[in-house]
Amino acid sequence: MKLGRALARFLSEVPVGQSTSPPTPQDRLLAVLQPGDVLLVEGRSRISAAIKYLTQSTWSHAALYVGSQARQRLAADDHCFVEADLVEGVRSIGIAEYDGLHTRICRPVDLTDCETQTLIDYVIGRIGHRYDLRNVFDLARYLLPNPPVPARFRRRMIALGSGDPTRAICSTLVAQAFEAINYPVLPHIDYLPAPTEGCHVCVEEVLRVRHHTLFAPRDFDVSPYFRLVKPTIEGGFNFRALHWEIAAE
């Protein structure tokens, strides 16, 4: 699909504007990242602009941190993330790929070593799968200055791919990895009656898996099941040690 690949390269390589938030230095990110963490990225490409518009979010990309223990299974010694790239497909990369970009760490809680390893094995096992190029055309239609897409339909616009399991998009890849260990991201929740002897009005939460094609990078940010990790604070932030510019009177 030459046209799709050409469009993907164009949308990936042409920057649009700049991030409004400062990037986190690479050394601070690596100091706090743990295997299984989801790294959200505010991209600056044209396709990033479309994703941010459709999801009404800062975040346009998601990658899974697999850590240094998996290096022998990745393409290079300095690689520590697995992501789905628009042009290259599912691949391993290093921290340098996100240099200068605004990022956020979303951390699942209380995973066992075995569950974390299952996450890592899932994404590494899909390296080489291609990006769903049908999504490229769907997203490209919404790069117009003011695309007439009602808010209630925007999320659906990122879920119009072919459904081919070998054609992953970034948030789908990460969401499916967590589904593999039954860890919730943003599931549907049904509240069913569950009366007991001491509580006749008690209810029970029953979770239903949301289809993986409906996930967006922002879902890991707003999910109540992920902890937000801020490297500056984790590194021992002390506001009293800051140096402020004193304006001349």
C-alpha positions in Angstrom: 0.0 0.0 0.0 2.4 2.6 -1.3 0.0 5.5 -0.9 -0.6 4.7 2.7 3.1 4.4 3.5 3.8 7.7 1.7 1.1 9.4 3.7 2.3 7.9 6.9 5.8 9.3 6.3 4.5 12.7 5.5 2.3 12.8 8.6 5.1 11.6 10.8 7.9 13.8 9.6 6.3 17.3 9.3 6.3 19.1 12.7 3.3 21.2 13.6 4.0 23.8 16.3 5.7 23.2 19.6 4.8 21.6 22.9 3.4 24.1 25.5 4.9 22.1 28.4 8.6 21.6 29.2 10.1 18.2 28.5 11.5 16.0 31.3 15.3 15.4 31.0 16.1 11.9 29.8 18.2 11.0 32.9 15.3 11.9 35.2 12.9 9.7 33.3 15.3 6.7 33.3 15.9 7.2 37.0 12.3 6.5 37.9 10.9 4.3 35.1 10.0 0.7 36.0 9.3 -2.2 33.6 5.6 -2.1 32.8 5.3 1.7 33.0 3.3 3.4 30.2 5.0 6.5 28.8 2.6 9.0 27.2 4.1 11.4 24.7 2.9 14.8 23.4 4.0 14.5 19.8 4.4 17.4 17.4 3.7 15.7 14.0 0.6 16.2 11.9 -0.8 12.8 12.9 -0.2 13.8 16.6 -2.3 16.9 16.0 -5.2 14.8 14.7 -5.0 12.4 17.6 -4.9 15.2 20.2 -7.9 16.9 18.5 -10.0 13.7 18.3 -9.3 12.7 21.9 -9.3 16.3 23.3 -6.0 15.5 25.1 -2.4 16.5 25.4 -1.2 13.0 24.6 -0.8 11.5 21.1 1.3 8.5 21.7 1.9 5.6 24.2 4.8 3.3 24.6 5.6 0.5 27.1 8.8 0.6 29.1 10.3 -2.9 29.1 13.6 -2.0 30.9 17.1 -3.1 30.6 16.4 -6.7 31.4 15.0 -7.3 28.0 17.8 -5.7 26.0 19.1 -9.0 24.6 15.7 -9.4 22.9 15.6 -5.9 21.4 17.2 -4.3 18.4 19.9 -2.4 20.2 21.6 -2.3 23.6 20.2 1.1 24.5 16.6 0.2 23.6 14.2 0.1 26.5 10.7 0.9 25.1 8.4 -0.9 22.7 6.0 1.2 20.6 3.9 1.1 17.5 5.3 3.7 15.0 3.3 5.0 12.1 6.1 4.2 9.6 8.2 1.5 11.1 5.4 -0.5 12.8 5.9 -2.2 16.2 9.6 -1.7 17.2 11.9 -1.2 20.1 13.5 2.2 20.7 15.7 4.0 23.2 14.9 7.1 25.4 16.5 9.4 22.8 13.5 9.0 20.6 11.5 11.2 23.0 14.2 13.8 23.6 12.6 17.3 23.8 9.0 16.0 24.1 6.6 16.4 26.9 5.9 13.0 28.5 4.1 11.5 31.4 4.6 8.2 33.3 1.5 6.1 34.1 2.3 3.2 36.4 0.1 0.1 37.0 0.0 -0.9 40.6 0.7 -4.1 42.5 1.9 -6.2 39.5 3.8 -9.4 40.3 7.0 -10.1 38.6 5.2 -12.7 36.5 2.5 -10.3 35.4 5.1 -7.7 34.5 7.0 -10.2 32.4 3.8 -11.2 30.6 3.3 -7.5 29.6 6.8 -7.3 28.3 6.6 -10.6 26.5 3.4 -9.5 24.8 4.8 -6.3 23.3 8.2 -7.8 22.4 6.4 -10.7 20.7 4.7 -8.2 18.4 7.8 -6.4 17.2 7.7 -6.3 13.4 3.9 -6.0 13.2 2.8 -3.1 11.0 0.8 0.0 11.9 -2.8 -0.1 10.8 -2.5 2.1 7.7 -6.3 2.3 7.4 -6.2 4.4 10.5 -3.8 6.8 8.8 -6.5 7.7 6.2 -9.2 8.0 8.9 -7.0 10.4 10.9 -5.8 12.4 7.9 -9.3 13.4 7.2 -9.4 15.3 10.5 -6.3 17.4 9.9 -8.4 20.2 8.5 -8.4 23.4 10.6 -11.8 22.8 12.0 -13.0 19.3 11.2 -16.8 19.0 11.8 -16.6 16.0 14.1 -19.1 16.1 17.1 -17.3 15.3 20.4 -19.3 12.1 20.9 -17.9 10.7 17.7 -14.3 11.7 18.0 -13.2 8.6 19.9 -14.8 6.3 17.3 -12.6 8.0 14.6 -9.5 6.4 16.1 -11.1 3.0 16.0 -11.8 2.7 12.3 -8.8 0.4 11.4 -9.0 -2.9 9.6 -8.9 -4.9 12.9 -6.1 -7.0 11.5 -4.2 -8.2 14.6 -0.8 -7.7 12.8 -1.6 -4.0 12.3 -1.3 -2.4 15.7 -1.7 1.3 16.6 0.1 2.6 19.7 -2.6 2.7 22.3 -4.1 -0.6 21.0 -0.8 -2.4 21.4 -0.4 -1.3 25.0 -4.1 -1.8 25.9 -3.9 -5.4 24.6 -0.8 -6.1 26.7 -2.7 -5.1 29.8 -5.7 -7.1 28.7 -3.4 -10.1 28.6 -3.1 -10.0 32.4 -6.6 -8.7 33.1 -5.4 -5.4 34.3 -8.1 -2.6 33.8 -7.4 0.6 31.8 -10.9 2.1 31.4 -13.3 -0.8 31.4 -17.1 -0.6 31.2 -18.5 -0.9 34.7 -21.9 -2.4 35.5 -23.4 -2.0 38.9 -25.5 -5.1 39.8 -27.6 -5.7 42.9 -25.7 -7.8 45.4 -27.9 -7.8 48.6 -26.6 -9.4 51.7 -28.1 -10.2 55.0 -26.9 -6.9 56.5 -27.2 -4.7 53.4 -30.2 -5.1 51.1 -29.2 -2.2 48.9 -25.6 -3.3 48.3 -24.3 -3.5 44.7 -21.4 -5.2 43.0 -19.1 -3.7 40.4 -18.7 -6.0 37.4 -16.1 -4.9 34.8 -16.4 -5.5 31.1 -13.4 -5.2 28.8 -13.6 -2.2 26.4 -12.7 -3.2 22.9 -9.0 -2.5 22.4 -9.5 -0.5 19.2 -11.4 2.2 21.3 -8.4 3.0 23.5 -6.6 6.3 23.2 -3.3 7.4 24.8 -5.2 9.7 27.2 -7.0 6.7 28.7 -3.9 5.7 30.6 -3.7 9.2 32.0 -7.3 9.4 33.2 -7.6 5.8 34.3 -8.2 5.4 38.1 -6.0 2.2 38.0 -2.7 3.9 37.0 -0.5 6.0 39.3 1.0 9.2 37.8 4.7 9.4 38.4 6.5 12.7 38.1 10.3 12.4 37.9 11.0 15.8 39.4 9.0 15.0 42.6 10.3 11.5 42.8 13.9 12.9 42.6 13.5 14.8 45.8 11.9 18.1 44.8 12.5 20.9 47.3 10.7 24.2 46.4 12.8 26.0 49.1 15.9 25.4 47.1 14.6 27.1 43.9 16.3 30.2 42.7 13.8 32.9 41.6 14.5 35.9 39.5 13.9 39.1 41.5 12.3 41.8 39.4 13.9 45.2 39.7 11.6 47.8 41.2 
